[in-house]
Amino acid sequence: MSVIDNFESWKDFLGDRLHDAENNGISNQAISELAYDIGNYLSTEVQAKNDQEKMLRDLWNAADEREQHAIANIMVKLVQNEGTK
């Protein structure tokens, strides 16, 4: 099973990557911009595989740029206490 096949596994994966970035001195602003860039990429290039991904894609596509930045920041907050490390 791929990490993206299960939303809880996906949150753990993102949480681990977030903690890695923070431990390597990446600023919160850089993390926020990266989350925004990833959101853009996922919404246009990756097929949603579950209901959660479909909902996030639909929210992203309905939002303007300011709202997309807010969604990206919320996703970072969502996973900040996740992960296996």
N, C-alpha and C positions, 0 to 999 in steps of 0.2 A: 504494500500500500504506500502510495506517495504521500509526502507530508501535506500536499495541497488537497488530498482527497477527503480530509477530515478537518473541520474548522478548528477544533481544539488543538490538533497537531500543528496546524498553520499558525495559530496564535503563539504556541510554544516556540516554533521556529523563528517567528518574527521577534519574539521577546529575547531569544538568545542572540539574534543579530543586533538588536538594539543595545543589549548589555555589552556585546563585543565593541560596538561603535563607541559607547560611552567610556569603556575602559581604555580605549585607544585615543581618547582625547578629542573625539569629534564633537563639535559644538551642537547645542540643541537646535540652533538655526540651520545648520547643515543637515542635521537629521530630519528636520521639518521639510526642507527643500527636497531631500532625497525621497521622503515619503510621498510628497506631491508628485515628483517625477515618476515614481513607481505606480502611483494611482493612475496617472495619465496613460502609462504604458499598458497596465492591466486592463483598463477600460476599453482600449482600442485594439489590443493585440492578442489577448488571451480569452479563450472561451470559458465562460462561467461553468464550473463543474458541480456546484451545489446551490441550494436556495440562498445561502448567506452571500455567496459571491455574486449571484444574480441581483440580489437586493442592493449590495454595495455598488455594483456597476450602474444600476438604474439611478441610485441616488447621485452618484458621481456625474452621470450624463445629464441629469436634470439641473445640476448646480452650476452657478457661474464660477469664475476663477476664485473669487474670495471665499465662496462656500466650499469649493474643492480644497483650498488650503485648510479650512476648518475641519473638513472630513479627514484629511491627512493627519492633522494634529490630534484629532480624536482617536484615530487608529493607533498612533504612537502611544497615547495615554492608555488605550485599551490593552496594549501588550506590555506596558512597562513593568507589570508585576507577574508576567508570564515567563515561561522558559524553563529549561531543565538545568540550567547552570546556577 
